[in-house]
Amino acid sequence: MIAVSQKENSYDKGKMLMDPSPQAVGEAFIEALTVQDFDALEQLFLPRANFHSLVPSAHLHGATAAEAVELLQDWFGDKDSINILQSVADLVQEVLSISYRLRVHDRHNGWQVIEQHAYGVLREGKIAEMRLACSGFLPIRTNDQAARVEAPSSEEKDPSSDELLEFHTGTEAGGSTCALMTPAIRTKLREMQSGQVLEVRVDDPTARGDIEAWSRLSGNPLLEVIEDEGPELRFFVQKK
C-alpha cells in the first residue's frame, strides 16, 4: 500500500524513475496520475506500448505511449482535486498489478469516486503492454435520498455497536482523513464477524460523504450517522 498522495504535495513533476523494479514502476504510475504529471506517465511506457482499457461505455485502445497517456489525460486532466482512497502496486507472478480507488472533483460533476485495475507487462523496466478495467466515475451524492442516512430523533436510541474505532485529526491532517480512515475501517472489519456493527467516531465533517461512498462501494451497510455537538460524527457500519 502506498502513502496518501494529493495534488498539494511536494512531488517533483517530470522526475525520472530511478528504481526500475516492477513495484516502483507501479507506484510511480499511481503517483504521477494523481498529481496529473502526464509527461512522467509517458516516460513509464515504452514508445510503442500497447494499451487496452475497458470502461463502462467502450473498449478503448492506444498503440503508443502517447496514445495511452492521452486516454488517461482525458479521464483525469480536468480534475481540480484527486485524493487516493486506497492503492496497491504488486506482482502477479511476472505481471505488474496496479489498483487504485480515487476521490476526484471537477466543477462540472462535483465529487466522484473511480476505481481502476491495471495489469502491465514490463520490458526494459518500462510498460510494454497494459490492460486496464475501469468502474467509471461514480457520483458522491451526500443529499441523495436513496443513499442518505439521517440522524435519529432524540427519542430514538443509538444503534448498538460491537467495536469502536476513534479517528481524530489535528489541523495539520486536514484533507487526508478519508485516505487514512477507510483503510483503518477495512482493517477493523476484518477482525469482526459478519453482521457485527462497528462504531466510527471522527471529527472531520467532510468524512460523511467519503464513508457513504465507501459503504456503497464496499457493500458494508452504513446503518446510521449521528451528528453530535461540535464537529464529531458517529458512523455505524455493519460488516457484510
N, C-alpha and C positions, 0 to 999 in steps of 0.2 A: 504494500500500500504506500503510495507516495504522499507527500505532505500537501496541505492545503495550498492552492495557488489561485491568486486573484489578479486582476489587471493592475491593481495598485501595489505591485511588489517591485523588487529590485532586479528583476530579470533583465539580462543584457541582450537586447534584441540583435539578431544576426550572429550570435555567438556560434562558434564551431563546436561540434560534439567531439570531445577529447577521448571519451571511453566508447569504443565501438562494440561493446558487449550487447547482446540482444536486449537484455533488460534495460540497459542505459538508452538504447535507441527508443524503446517503448516509452520510457519516462520522458525522454526529450520530446517525443511526439505529443504527449499529453500536455507537457508544459508549454511548448510553442503554440499549440492550438488554443489553450486557454488564455494566453496573452496576445493572441492574434498576430504572431510573428510568422507570417506565411512564407517569407524568404527562408527562415530557418527550417520550416517544414519541408520546403522543396529540397533543401540540402540533405534531408534524411532519405530521399528516394534516389535510386539510380535514374539517369536521364530517360531511359526507355522503360520505366516501370509500368506494370500493368495494374490497373486499379478497377475493381468492381465493387459497386455498392448497391445494396437492396434497401430502398426506402419505401414507406407505405404506398407511394403512388407510382413507383417506377423502378426499373433496374438501370443503373447508370454505369457508364464505362469511360475510363480515361486510359489512353495508350502511352502517356508520357508523365513524368513527374509534374510538369507544369499543368497538365490537364487534371491530374489528381488533386493538386492543391487548389486549382480553380473551383472544383466542386466543393471542397472544404470551405473555401472562402465564400462561396455562395451561401452556405449554411450559417457561417459564424461571423462573417466580415462586418455585418451591420449591427452586431450586438454591442451595447454600451456597458454591459456587465456580464461577466462569466465567472461563476463560482463552482468549484469542484465539490460535489456531494460525496462521491466515492470514486476510486480509480485503482486499477491493478495493471501492472505490466509483468508478464511471466512467460514461461516457455511451456508448450505442449509438445513434448519430445523436441524436435528441432524447429518447430513453428512458433513464431512470436505471437503471443496472445495479449491484446490490449483491450481493456474495457473501462468505460468511464460513464458516470452519470453527472450531468451538469445542470445547474440552475442558471438560466440566462434571461436577459432583459433587453428589449428594444422598445422604442417609443410607439411602434405600431401595434405590437402584440402583447406588451406588458411582460409579466413574469411567466416563464415556461420551464418545463423540465424536459431534458432529452437524454436518452441513453444510447450508446453505440458500442458494439463489439466488433473488433477487427482482428484478422489473422494475417500475419505477414511472413513471407519467405525472404530471408536476407541473403545477399551475396556481397562480398567485399565490405561487410559492415554497414550495408545500406539496404533499404527495402526495394526488392526487385518485383514483388507481387503482393498485393493486399486485397483481401475480401472483407467488406465491411457491411454489417447489418445495423439498421437504424430504427429506433422506435418512433421517430417523428417528434415534432415539438408538441408537447402536451401542456395545455394552459393550466396555470395555478389560479383557481378562482376561489379566493377565500370567502366570497359572498355568495357562491353558488349554492342554491337551496338544497340541491341533491347532495352536496359534499359538506355543507356547513354543519358544525357541531355547536349547539347552543349551550350556554351555561345554565345550570339548573336554578330554579327559583329558590328562595330562602327556605321554603317548606320542604324541599327535596333533600335527601341525604346524599352525601358524596358517594361515588362508587367505591366498593371495597377493592383494595389493591393487595397483591401478594408480595410485591417487591417495590422498592423505592429507588429512584435514580435522581439525584440533585445535580443540576448543571448551572452553575452561577459564573457569570463572566464579569470582568472588570472593563473599564472604558477602553483599555488597550486591546481587548479581544473583540471589540465590536466588528460585526461583519463576517466573522469566521465561525459564529456559533453553530450554524447548521452543519458545516463541513466537519466539525468535531463531534457534534451531538448525535447525529443519526448513526454513525458507526458505533458510538457508545451504546445507543439503544439496541442496535442489532446484536452487539456482543452480549448485552444483559439478557436479551430474549433467548439467546442460545442456551443459557443456563436454566431457563424456565420450562415448565410443561405446557403443552397445548391447552388453551383455554384460560390460563392464568393471566392476571392483569398486572401490568407494570405502570406505576405512577411516576411520571417525569415532571420535575419542577425546574423551571428555567426562568431567568429574569430578563430575557431578551424578547420584547414584544413582537419582533419580526419572525420569531420561531414558529408562530402559529401556521402561517402558510407553508413553511418548509415541512413541518411534521404532517400536516394534512396531505400534502403531495406525496411524501414518503409513505404514508399509510396506504394511500391508494395504489401506489406502485408496488409496494412490498406485499400487499394483501393482509397485513396485520390490522384488524379493525381499530379505529380510534373511537372509543366509546363515549368520551366526554372531554370537554375543555372547560376549565373553570378559571375565571379571571379573579384572582384575589386582589385585595387592596394593594396599591403600589404596582410595580412593574411585573410581579411574579405571575406566571401562568402555570397551571397544572394540567397535564395531559394524562389520560388513562388509556393505555394501549394494550389490547388483548392479543396474546400470541396465537397465531393461526394454527 
